[in-house]
C-alpha cells in the first residue's frame, strides 16, 4: 500500500514538473539533428524554416549534421535524447523507409518519435550529365536496355528518398542499374557534373539551380503532376511508367515522451512561420509545396508511409 502511494506521489510530482517545464519552455538553446549531409535537401529545407522558428521561440536552434546509414544514426541520437524539447530531429521521407531497409534498428520511429511539424513536400528530378546523348527519358530507357549493366546512378544512401525514387523508376522501366552511394547530395551532383555516373533523382531544391544553368539535363519528375518550374519535364505516367511516382517530404520530430504542450508550442511557432507569405515564396523557390498537418495527422501519415515503404522494398528487393 505504502509503495503504491509513493509511486502515485512520484507520478504526480513528475507530472507537475513536466507541466512547469512545458510552461517555461524554451529557456535555452535547442539542438536540431539532421541525419544527412550538409547541402542535401534534408539539410537545406529544414534549416530555412528552423532559422525562423528560432526567432519565433526566442531561443537559438543549433543544427548538427549526423549523416550515415540512411539517416538512422542521427535519428537514433534523438530517440535516445532527453524528452525535454531541447533535442529535435529534422528528417525526410527516408524516416519511413528505414525500417524496411534496416530491420534490426534499435528504435521504432512510429513509437519512439513524436511528430511536431510537417514542412512540406517536393518532387525529385531525374537528372543526367549534359555530356550524355539522352534528350528524353525514352532515349535513356532505350539506351539502358540496349547496353545492359552499363548504367549507374547515385543516391545519399540505401533507403534514402532519392534512392527510392530511382528504384521505382527502374522497376517501372524494366532497367537494371548499378547503385553508387554517397555521404551527401553535393557529392552525387559532383559526379553527375563530371559524368562519372549516369543519373540521379535529385531533390528539386538542389537540382533547380543546376538545371537553370544548363549544367545538368532533367528527364523526369517523380511526382504525379508536373512541376511549375519545369513545365516541359514529364511525369512518370506521361512517360508511360506505371506506379513510379514518389515525393520527398520534410518534417520535424521530438522524442516520443516530450510533453505535448512543448510539442504544441513548437508546432504553433512553426505554423506561424510556414503561413508567412515570404517563407512560402522561399520554400516554393526550392520546389517545396506546403503539406499542412496537425501533429496527430502527421503521426498517422508517417505510419501509413512506413507501411507503404515496407511493401515497396519487398517488391523491389532492395537490401542494405
C-alpha positions, 0 to 999 in steps of 0.5 A: 500500500505504502509503495503504491502511494509513493509511486502515485506521489512520484507520478504526480510530482513528475507530472507537475514538473513536466507541466512547469517545464512545458510552461517555461519552455524554451529557456535555452538553446535547442539542438536540431539533428539532421541525419544527412549531409550538409547541402542535401535537401534534408539539410537545406529545407529544414534549416530555412524554416528552423532559422525562423522558428528560432526567432519565433521561440526566442531561443537559438536552434543549433543544427548538427549534421549526423549523416550515415546509414540512411539517416538512422544514426542521427535519428537514433541520437534523438530517440535516445535524447532527453524528452525535454524539447531541447533535442529535435530531429529534422528528417525526410521521407527516408524516416519511413523507409528505414525500417524496411531497409534496416530491420534490426534498428534499435528504435521504432520511429512510429513509437519512439518519435513524436511528430511536431511539424510537417514542412512540406513536400517536393518532387525529385528530378531525374537528372543526367550529365549534359555530356550524355546523348539522352534528350528524353527519358525514352532515349535513356530507357532505350539506351539502358536496355540496349547496353545492359549493366552499363548504367549507374546512378547515385543516391545519399544512401540505401533507403534514402528518398532519392534512392527510392525514387530511382528504384521505382523508376527502374522497376517501372522501366524494366532497367537494371542499374548499378547503385553508387552511394554517397555521404551527401547530395553535393557529392552525387551532383559532383559526379553527375557534373563530371559524368562519372555516373549516369543519373540521379533523382535529385531533390528539386531544391538542389537540382533547380539551380543546376538545371537553370544553368544548363549544367545538368539535363532533367528527364523526369519528375517523380511526382504525379503532376508536373512541376511549375518550374519545369513545365516541359519535364514529364511525369512518370505516367506521361512517360508511360511508367506505371506506379513510379511516382514518389515525393520527398517530404520534410518534417520535424520530430521530438522524442516520443515522451516530450510533453505535448504542450512543448510539442504544441508550442513548437508546432504553433511557432512553426505554423506561424512561420510556414503561413508567412507569405515570404517563407512560402515564396522561399520554400516554393523557390526550392520546389517545396509545396506546403503539406499542412498537418496537425501533429496527430495527422502527421503521426498517422501519415508517417505510419501509413508511409512506413507501411507503404515503404515496407511493401515497396522494398519487398517488391523491389528487393532492395537490401542494405 
